[in-house]
Amino acid sequence: MSNQSGNQMRGRLLGIALATGLSCSALTPAWAAPLQAASAPVPGSRVSGTVTAIAGSVLTVKDDKGVEFKVTVPDSARVLELPAGAKSLSAATPIKIADVAVGDRILAKTSPDGGNYVASTLIAMKQADIAKLQQRELQDWQARGVNGIVKSVDLADQTVTISTGNGPTAKTLVIEASKTTNIRRYAPDSTKFDDAKPATLDEIRPGDQLRAKGAKNDDGTELTADAIVAGTFRSIAGTVISVDASANKLIVNDLASKKPFTVDVNNDSQLHKLSPMMAQGIAMRLKGGAAGVGAPGAASGGGAPGQRGGDLQQTLNRAPVLQLADLKKGDAIMVLTTEGQTPGEATAVTLLAGVEPLLQASPSASQSVLSASWNLGGGAAAAGQDAQ
């Protein structure tokens, strides 16, 4: 997919705080682009993005919406390099514009110059440093992360109770939030975490899917959260009515509502087809049997004790990638979609074909299985590398 690498990079970078020089406070939390400004340059404003080309002192920069603009860096400009993960501008060191490279992330304070922008201050973060920091953050989520379906929210106690795991291995886990917990919520019709917005605990609702990272108590029943990301998603099981690959759409007969539902597919959507062995293995797990054929032998990090959600996500990620055009009328599929702003239509986060054994094993298979496939970054390129 053409935007996979960019989405993967932007979707899970650590945030930083910039001080005095650009007059901005903490920009974005974990996983979001660390040097981020408004979606489009405004005269006298901050602009940010990834450097795509350099011609002398002129940088071509692409922002997170895919819009390119040019930033001229005169000799009088203050040019700094900030280590990835730094908490303040005091950690930045002076560099020359020649030290900025294609692929680096920049944030600049600018003034207009016709259709271009002139930087008075430019801060760069090296691509290699960002990648290393990203990997450390992913490992932290894998080691200390949990995921599940929200059962209840207690605003008085500042806790969220979630259900983790599938079938007989399902457990409840209490997530404790505090004033320092970084809470974000997915935007409607978006599968990308960098579109997630800062949120509060009262925005989390029963039925939401939630991931949290933090320290567990000794028996694994409670977790004190450093970060929480939640979203309202819908799990649909049904049969294909029609496919329009040119428009990246398909219409599904929702088995629960008995009504047609339109599913949009974008570059961040994951499409897989389970092999018969994989499908039978997952079906056995849903019925409460052994781990089953096609399941990895050891659970990965990120699940509550006894949970095999990490195994299940790895199994789904190993399933062959499916092209939308390969779907045919009558095929049984399960789809995890975003909340959606248009009734009867939403964007696919994950779409699975070859699921007949799963639906026979459990009427609620779409929710229990697809909850394990939800990842922070979106996109097939990120699959298997996101927080489990």
C-alpha positions as CSV (number, residue, x, y, z in Angstrom):
1,M,0.0,0.0,0.0
2,S,1.4,3.3,-1.0
3,N,1.1,5.1,2.3
4,Q,2.0,2.3,4.6
5,S,5.5,3.4,5.6
6,G,4.5,7.0,6.2
7,N,1.4,6.0,8.2
8,Q,3.5,3.5,10.2
9,M,6.1,6.1,11.1
10,R,3.6,8.9,11.9
11,G,1.2,6.6,13.7
12,R,3.4,5.6,16.6
13,L,6.1,8.3,17.3
14,L,6.7,9.6,20.8
15,G,5.5,13.1,21.5
16,I,7.7,15.9,23.0
17,A,7.3,19.3,24.6
18,L,8.8,22.3,22.9
19,A,9.4,25.5,24.9
20,T,9.9,29.2,24.5
21,G,11.4,29.3,21.0
22,L,8.2,28.4,19.4
23,S,5.8,29.2,22.2
24,C,4.1,25.9,22.2
25,S,3.5,23.4,25.0
26,A,3.3,19.6,24.7
27,L,2.4,19.0,21.1
28,T,1.3,15.4,21.0
29,P,1.6,12.3,23.2
30,A,3.0,8.9,22.4
31,W,2.7,7.5,18.9
32,A,1.7,10.8,17.3
33,A,4.1,12.9,15.2
34,P,6.5,14.6,17.6
35,L,6.9,17.8,15.6
36,Q,3.4,18.8,14.6
37,A,1.6,22.0,13.9
38,A,-1.6,23.1,12.1
39,S,-2.7,21.0,9.1
40,A,-1.9,23.8,6.7
41,P,0.6,26.7,7.0
42,V,-0.7,30.0,8.2
43,P,1.3,33.2,7.9
44,G,3.5,33.7,11.0
45,S,2.5,30.2,12.3
46,R,4.3,27.0,13.0
47,V,4.6,24.5,10.2
48,S,5.7,20.9,10.4
49,G,6.1,17.7,8.4
50,T,8.7,15.4,6.8
51,V,11.4,16.7,4.6
52,T,10.9,15.3,1.1
53,A,13.5,17.3,-0.9
54,I,16.3,19.8,-0.3
55,A,17.6,22.5,-2.8
56,G,20.2,24.6,-1.0
57,S,18.4,26.5,1.8
58,V,14.9,25.5,0.5
59,L,13.2,22.5,2.1
60,T,10.2,20.8,0.5
61,V,8.1,19.6,3.4
62,K,5.0,17.3,3.4
63,D,2.6,17.6,6.3
64,D,0.6,14.8,7.8
65,K,-2.3,15.5,5.4
66,G,0.0,14.9,2.4
67,V,0.2,18.6,1.5
68,E,3.6,19.8,0.3
69,F,5.0,23.3,0.8
70,K,8.4,25.0,0.7
71,V,10.3,26.5,3.6
72,T,13.2,28.8,3.0
73,V,15.8,28.7,5.8
74,P,17.9,31.9,5.6
75,D,21.4,32.3,7.1
76,S,19.8,34.3,10.0
77,A,17.5,31.5,11.0
78,R,18.1,29.5,14.2
79,V,18.5,25.9,13.2
80,L,18.5,23.2,16.0
81,E,18.5,19.4,16.3
82,L,16.3,17.9,19.0
83,P,17.0,14.4,20.1
84,A,14.0,12.1,19.8
85,G,12.3,11.8,23.1
86,A,13.6,15.1,24.5
87,K,11.3,16.9,26.9
88,S,12.3,20.5,26.3
89,L,14.1,22.7,23.8
90,S,17.0,22.9,26.3
91,A,18.2,19.5,24.9
92,A,18.4,20.9,21.3
93,T,21.8,21.7,19.8
94,P,22.7,24.1,17.0
95,I,23.2,22.6,13.6
96,K,23.6,23.9,10.0
97,I,20.9,23.6,7.4
98,A,23.2,21.3,5.5
99,D,22.8,18.8,8.4
100,V,19.1,18.4,7.7
101,A,18.3,15.4,5.5
102,V,15.4,14.1,3.5
103,G,13.3,12.0,5.8
104,D,13.9,14.2,8.9
105,R,11.0,15.6,10.8
106,I,10.9,19.4,11.2
107,L,9.0,22.1,13.0
108,A,9.5,25.7,11.9
109,K,8.3,29.1,13.0
110,T,7.6,30.9,9.7
111,S,6.5,34.1,8.0
112,P,5.0,34.2,4.5
113,D,6.9,34.9,1.3
114,G,4.4,34.7,-1.5
115,G,3.3,31.1,-1.7
116,N,6.3,29.9,0.3
117,Y,7.4,30.3,3.9
118,V,10.6,31.7,5.5
119,A,11.7,30.1,8.8
120,S,13.0,32.2,11.7
121,T,13.5,29.1,13.8
122,L,13.7,25.5,12.6
123,I,13.9,22.4,14.8
124,A,14.8,19.1,13.2
125,M,14.5,15.5,14.5
126,K,16.6,12.9,12.7
127,Q,14.8,10.0,11.0
128,A,17.1,7.4,12.5
129,D,16.5,8.7,16.0
130,I,12.7,8.7,15.5
131,A,12.8,5.1,14.3
132,K,14.8,4.0,17.3
133,L,12.4,5.8,19.7
134,Q,9.4,4.3,17.9
135,Q,10.8,0.8,18.3
136,R,11.4,1.3,22.0
137,E,7.8,2.6,22.4
138,L,6.4,-0.4,20.6
139,Q,8.3,-2.7,22.8
140,D,7.0,-0.9,25.9
141,W,3.4,-1.3,24.6
142,Q,4.1,-5.0,23.9
143,A,5.5,-5.5,27.4
144,R,3.0,-3.4,29.4
145,G,0.0,-3.1,27.2
146,V,-3.5,-4.6,27.5
147,N,-6.6,-4.5,25.3
148,G,-10.2,-5.3,25.6
149,I,-13.9,-4.3,25.4
150,V,-15.1,-1.7,27.9
151,K,-17.7,-3.1,30.3
152,S,-18.1,-0.1,32.6
153,V,-16.7,3.3,33.5
154,D,-16.6,4.7,37.0
155,L,-15.9,8.4,36.9
156,A,-15.9,8.7,40.7
157,D,-13.1,6.2,41.1
158,Q,-11.5,7.1,37.7
159,T,-11.5,3.5,36.5
160,V,-12.5,1.6,33.4
161,T,-13.3,-2.1,33.6
162,I,-12.6,-4.1,30.4
163,S,-13.1,-7.6,29.3
164,T,-10.0,-9.3,27.8
165,G,-9.5,-12.6,26.0
166,N,-11.9,-14.8,24.2
167,G,-14.4,-17.5,25.3
168,P,-13.4,-19.4,28.5
169,T,-10.2,-17.4,28.8
170,A,-12.1,-14.1,29.1
171,K,-11.2,-12.1,32.2
172,T,-12.0,-8.7,33.5
173,L,-9.4,-6.1,34.2
174,V,-9.7,-2.7,36.0
175,I,-7.8,0.2,34.4
176,E,-7.0,3.0,36.8
177,A,-6.5,6.5,35.4
178,S,-5.0,9.5,37.0
179,K,-4.4,13.2,36.2
180,T,-1.2,12.2,34.3
181,T,-2.8,9.5,32.2
182,N,-2.6,10.3,28.5
183,I,-6.1,9.6,27.2
184,R,-6.9,9.7,23.4
185,R,-9.9,8.8,21.4
186,Y,-10.2,7.7,17.7
187,A,-11.8,10.2,15.4
188,P,-15.0,9.0,13.5
189,D,-14.3,7.5,10.1
190,S,-10.5,7.2,10.8
191,T,-8.4,4.2,11.4
192,K,-5.2,6.2,12.1
193,F,-4.0,6.9,15.6
194,D,-2.5,10.2,14.5
195,D,-6.1,11.4,13.9
196,A,-7.0,10.5,17.5
197,K,-7.9,13.4,19.7
198,P,-7.1,14.1,23.4
199,A,-10.0,12.9,25.4
200,T,-11.3,12.5,29.0
201,L,-12.5,9.4,30.8
202,D,-16.1,10.4,30.6
203,E,-15.9,10.1,26.8
204,I,-15.2,6.3,27.1
205,R,-18.4,4.3,26.8
206,P,-19.3,0.6,27.4
207,G,-18.7,-1.4,24.2
208,D,-15.7,0.7,23.2
209,Q,-12.5,-1.0,22.4
210,L,-9.7,0.1,24.6
211,R,-5.9,-0.3,24.9
212,A,-4.0,0.8,27.9
213,K,-0.3,0.7,29.0
214,G,1.0,0.8,32.5
215,A,1.9,-1.3,35.6
216,K,-0.2,-4.2,36.7
217,N,-0.8,-5.3,40.3
218,D,0.6,-8.6,41.5
219,D,-2.4,-10.8,40.4
220,G,-2.9,-9.0,37.1
221,T,-6.4,-7.8,37.9
222,E,-5.6,-4.0,37.9
223,L,-3.5,-1.8,35.8
224,T,-2.4,1.8,36.6
225,A,-2.4,3.4,33.2
226,D,0.2,5.7,31.7
227,A,-1.7,5.9,28.5
228,I,-5.2,4.9,27.2
229,V,-6.5,4.9,23.7
230,A,-10.2,4.1,23.0
231,G,-12.6,4.1,20.2
232,T,-16.1,3.2,19.2
233,F,-15.9,0.4,16.6
234,R,-18.5,-1.9,15.2
235,S,-18.0,-5.6,14.5
236,I,-20.0,-6.9,11.5
237,A,-20.5,-10.5,10.3
238,G,-22.2,-11.0,7.0
239,T,-22.1,-12.0,3.4
240,V,-20.9,-9.9,0.5
241,I,-23.7,-8.4,-1.6
242,S,-21.5,-6.6,-4.1
243,V,-17.9,-5.3,-4.5
244,D,-16.8,-2.1,-6.2
245,A,-13.0,-2.4,-6.2
246,S,-12.5,0.8,-8.2
247,A,-14.3,2.8,-5.6
248,N,-12.9,0.8,-2.7
249,K,-16.3,-0.1,-1.4
250,L,-18.3,-3.2,-0.7
251,I,-21.9,-3.9,0.5
252,V,-22.4,-6.5,3.1
253,N,-25.6,-8.1,4.3
254,D,-25.2,-7.7,8.1
255,L,-26.3,-11.0,9.7
256,A,-27.4,-9.3,12.9
257,S,-29.5,-6.5,11.5
258,K,-30.4,-8.3,8.2
259,K,-29.8,-5.0,6.5
260,P,-27.2,-3.9,3.9
261,F,-24.1,-2.1,5.2
262,T,-21.5,-0.3,3.1
263,V,-17.9,-0.8,4.0
264,D,-15.2,1.6,2.8
265,V,-11.6,0.4,2.4
266,N,-8.6,2.7,2.5
267,N,-4.8,2.4,2.7
268,D,-4.9,1.7,6.5
269,S,-7.5,-1.1,6.2
270,Q,-6.2,-4.6,6.8
271,L,-7.7,-7.3,4.5
272,H,-6.8,-10.9,5.2
273,K,-8.2,-14.3,4.2
274,L,-7.9,-17.1,6.8
275,S,-6.7,-20.4,5.5
276,P,-9.0,-23.4,6.4
277,M,-6.4,-24.5,9.0
278,M,-6.2,-21.1,10.6
279,A,-10.0,-20.7,10.7
280,Q,-10.5,-24.2,12.3
281,G,-7.8,-23.4,14.9
282,I,-9.5,-20.1,15.9
283,A,-12.9,-21.8,15.9
284,M,-11.6,-24.4,18.3
285,R,-10.3,-21.6,20.6
286,L,-13.7,-19.9,20.5
287,K,-15.3,-23.2,21.5
288,G,-13.0,-23.5,24.4
289,G,-10.7,-26.2,22.9
290,A,-7.0,-26.2,22.5
291,A,-5.0,-23.3,21.1
292,G,-5.7,-25.0,17.7
293,V,-4.0,-25.3,14.4
294,G,-2.4,-22.2,13.1
295,A,-2.0,-20.5,16.5
296,P,1.6,-19.6,17.6
297,G,2.9,-21.6,20.5
298,A,3.6,-18.8,22.9
299,A,1.6,-15.8,23.8
300,S,3.1,-12.4,23.0
301,G,3.2,-9.5,25.5
302,G,0.3,-7.2,25.9
303,G,-2.4,-9.5,27.2
304,A,-3.8,-10.0,30.6
305,P,-2.8,-13.2,32.4
306,G,-4.4,-16.1,30.7
307,Q,-5.2,-14.1,27.6
308,R,-4.2,-15.4,24.2
309,G,-5.2,-12.2,22.3
310,G,-1.5,-11.7,21.4
311,D,-1.5,-15.2,19.8
312,L,-4.7,-14.5,17.9
313,Q,-3.4,-11.2,16.5
314,Q,-0.2,-12.9,15.3
315,T,-2.4,-15.6,13.6
316,L,-4.5,-13.0,11.9
317,N,-1.4,-11.0,10.8
318,R,0.1,-14.2,9.2
319,A,-3.0,-14.8,7.2
320,P,-2.6,-14.1,3.5
321,V,-3.3,-10.5,2.4
322,L,-6.6,-10.2,0.6
323,Q,-7.3,-7.9,-2.4
324,L,-10.8,-6.3,-2.4
325,A,-11.3,-7.5,-6.0
326,D,-10.9,-11.1,-4.8
327,L,-14.1,-11.0,-2.8
328,K,-17.2,-12.4,-4.5
329,K,-20.9,-12.2,-3.9
330,G,-21.9,-14.6,-1.1
331,D,-18.5,-14.7,0.6
332,A,-18.8,-14.7,4.4
333,I,-16.7,-12.0,6.0
334,M,-16.2,-10.3,9.4
335,V,-15.4,-6.6,9.5
336,L,-14.2,-4.3,12.2
337,T,-15.2,-0.8,11.3
338,T,-14.9,2.7,12.7
339,E,-17.7,4.5,14.4
340,G,-18.7,6.2,11.2
341,Q,-20.6,9.5,10.7
342,T,-22.9,8.2,7.9
343,P,-25.6,5.7,9.0
344,G,-25.2,2.4,7.3
345,E,-21.6,3.1,6.2
346,A,-18.2,3.0,7.8
347,T,-14.5,2.4,7.1
348,A,-12.9,-1.0,7.6
349,V,-10.1,-1.3,10.2
350,T,-9.9,-5.1,9.6
351,L,-11.7,-7.3,7.1
352,L,-11.4,-11.1,7.3
353,A,-12.6,-13.6,4.7
354,G,-12.7,-17.4,5.1
355,V,-14.5,-17.1,8.4
356,E,-17.3,-19.6,8.0
357,P,-15.9,-22.0,10.8
358,L,-15.7,-19.0,13.2
359,L,-19.3,-18.0,12.7
360,Q,-20.4,-21.6,13.1
361,A,-18.4,-21.8,16.4
362,S,-19.7,-18.6,18.0
363,P,-22.4,-16.1,17.1
364,S,-20.3,-13.4,18.7
365,A,-17.1,-14.4,16.9
366,S,-16.8,-11.1,15.0
367,Q,-16.5,-9.1,18.2
368,S,-14.2,-11.4,20.1
369,V,-11.9,-12.2,17.2
370,L,-11.7,-8.7,15.7
371,S,-11.0,-7.0,19.0
372,A,-7.7,-8.8,18.9
373,S,-6.9,-7.4,15.5
374,W,-7.3,-3.7,16.4
375,N,-4.0,-1.9,16.4
376,L,-2.8,1.6,17.3
377,G,-1.4,2.5,13.9
378,G,-3.7,1.0,11.3
379,G,-2.4,-0.4,8.1
380,A,-1.1,-3.8,7.1
381,A,2.4,-2.6,7.3
382,A,1.9,-2.0,11.0
383,A,0.3,-5.3,11.7
384,G,2.2,-7.5,14.1
385,Q,4.3,-4.5,15.3
386,D,1.8,-2.5,17.1
387,A,1.0,-2.8,20.8
388,Q,-0.7,-6.1,21.4
